[in-house]
């Protein structure tokens, strides 16, 4: 049982889906080291759930996905505690990125600082018109760090630099325009969109989805030439691991009433 994550299992397109609410502190769903370490451990355990195909991650209510770090807790840090805290942010983000199943950030309200780093660590980000994103760390005396390093790859160096240097907040429309959100919909459509994306993901085979997520991590770190070779290895391993490709291809033809050529 986790204090930081509220987990419910659902079925979408016959596949197992986890609906996960991150329970931070106060009105804006703020995080501290205890919440982050609890969330990281709980999520790592969740990711190992048999037959799990996708995770929907959201805040505990419409006011915030994650409003950032608890400033009162940050004010009390010394250098040693500061390192422990920021590594806890990274630990939770790493749990999201390393999960073998895709994680969809379902965003409403404020998504600031550590919250935007958590969102950046998810595979897909969707939100409604209440979304407000920002990286205000410089306004409280520290740089944006850890998974803020993902932002240039998501939105380009120019916009990432601006967000982190100005510390301002952008609205949902601009968040969509720069690429922080892949989809922007009305509040009443958000859940349906999340489940539709999860259903599309569930149409892929588990092994292929897990391999694709692992490749994303490699491609972020490796030169293109080495990333291509890592992809060749993953393609071959799909056939070495069993008959998942053959079964999926046979099902593709069977679903169209056609024999295998």
N, C-alpha and C positions, 0 to 999 in steps of 0.2 A: 504494500500500500504506500502510495506517494502523497505527501502533502502538496507537492508542487504541480503535479499533473493529475487531472481528472480524465480518466480513460474510459470510453464506451466503445464497444464493438458493434458494428453494423454489417449488413450484407448489401453489396452493390453489384448488380449483374452476376449474382451467384458467387461473388468473391468476398473475402473478409477485409473489412475496412476498419481502421481505428480512428475515432473522433477524439482528439486530445485537446483539452483546455489547459492552458498554462495559468496557474494561480499565483500571481504575484501579490504584492502588498499595496494597500491603499487604493484610491480611486483609479489611478492610471496603471495598475498592474505592474508595479515596480519590482525589480529583481535585486537580490543581494546574493552573497556567496552561498549561503545555506540553500536558498531556493534553487540556484543554478546547479549546485552539486547534486541535490535531490533529483532535479529534473533530468540531469545527464544520466544518472544511474537508472532511473525509472525508464527513460527512453531507450537506453541500451538493452534493457531487459525486454521491453515491448518489441523492439526491432527483431528479436529472436523468436517471436511468436510464430508457431507453425501456421502456414497458409495465409499469413498476413500479406496483403498486396499493396496497400497504400495507407498513408496517414494524413489526416486533415488536422492541422495545428492552428489554434486560434486563441485569443485572449478569453478571459472569463466573462466579459460582457462587451457591449458595443463601444465603450468609452476608449478602450485601448487594446491593441494587439499586445505590445509591451511598451510602456511609456519610458523605458530606460532604467538606469540604475537608481537605487534609493540614495539620494544625495546625503541624507543624514548618515547613512552607513559609510559613504565615501569620505565624508568629512572626518570620520573617526579613524581612518586608515593611517598607518605609517608605511614605510617602504616595504617591509616584509609582508604586511597584510595586503598591501596594494598588489604585489605580485600574486599572492594567493587568490585574490578576488578576480583579477583579470584572466588568470589561467582558468578559473571556473567558468567565465564567459566562453572562453575557447573550448573548454571541455564539453559544454552543452552544444555549441555549434558543431563541433567535430562529431558528436553523436548523431546529429541530424544528417550531416554530409556522408558519414560512413555507413549509415543504415542501408541494407540491401534493398529496401523498398523506397519508392518516391515519397517525399514529404511536400504537401501543398500548404503554404501559408495562406490562411483565410483571414484577411485583414480588415479590421474596422478601427476607426479612431486613431489615436496616436501610436506611432511606431518610431521611436527616437533612440539614438545612441546604441546601446547594447541591443535594444529591440530591433533596430534595423539590421544589425549584424546577424541576429538570429534569423530574421526574414531572409537575408542574403544567403544564409546557409541552407535554406530550403530549396527544393528543386523548381517549384513553380509558385508564383505569388499572384493572388487575386484579391480584389478588394471592392468596397463600395465607396460612395462619394464622401463618406466621413473620414477617409484615410488622410492622415497628416504625417509626413515623413521628414526626418531631419537627423543631423549628426552634430549636436550642440556641445560636444565635449570641450572644445577650445574655450567656450564661455565659462566653464567651471575649472579651467586651469590644467587640463590634460589633453593630449592629442587623441584622435580616433585611432584605435589599434585593433589587434587580432583580426576578426573576420571582416573588418572594414577594408582589409586588403582585397576582398572579393569585389568591392564596388566598382573599381575601374573596369573590370571585365564585364560587369553587368551594364553599366551606364556610360562607359568611356571615361578617360582620364580627365577631360575638361569638366564635366558635370560633377564627377567624384571630388575633384579638387575644390570646386566651388562649394559643394555641400559641407565638406570638412573644414574649410577655411572660414566660411561665413557663419556657420552654425545656425543658419536660418531654417525655417520649416516650409516645406512645399506641400501644396494641396494634392488631392487625388488626381486631378486632371494632369498636373505636371508630373506626378509620380508615374502615371501611365505613359505620358509622352516621352519621358527619358528612359523608360524601360524597367523601373523598379517594380511596377505592376505589369503582368502580362495581360490581365483582363480587368476591366473596370465596369461594374454593373450596379444597378439599383439594389438596395438592401434586400428586397424581397426575392431577388433572383440569385443571391450569393450562394445559398446552400445548394440550389439546383445545379448551378454551374460547377461547384466543387464536386458534387456527386457525378456529374457528367464527365468531368475530367478523370475522376477516379475510375469510372467505368471504362473509359478508353485505355487507361493504364492496365486495368485488369484483363483487357483483351490481348495484351502481350503475354508471353510466357514468363514464368518467374525467373528462370535462369537467365534469359535474355535481358530482362529488366535489371537484375542484379549486376550483370556484366556491364550493362550500359552505364549504371551509376559508378561502378569502379573505374570505367574508362574516363568519365568526366573528371574524376580526381587526377588521373594520370595526365590528361590533356591540359589541365590547368598548370601543371608543374613542368611538363616536358617540352622540349623543342618539337616543332611539327613533325620532323622526320622520325623522331623517336616515338611520338604519339601514334603515328601511322603504324609503326612496327608493333607497338603494344596492341593496337586494334587487330592486326593480323593474328597475333597470338590468341586474343580473345575469341576471334572467329573460329579458329581451329579447336580451341578448348570447348566450344559449344557442341562440337561433334564428338570430341573425346569423352565428354561427361555423360553421354547417354544418347537417347533417341528423341530428345525434345524437339530439335529442328524437323526431323522426319514426321513426328506426330502432328506438329503444328501445320506443316505443309499439307499433309494428308487431310487434316480437318478443313483447311482452306478450300481445297478442291471439293471435298464432300459437301461442304456448306453451299456450294454452287451447283450441286448435282452433276458434277463432272468427274470422270475417272482421272487418276494420275496419268500424265502423258508418258 
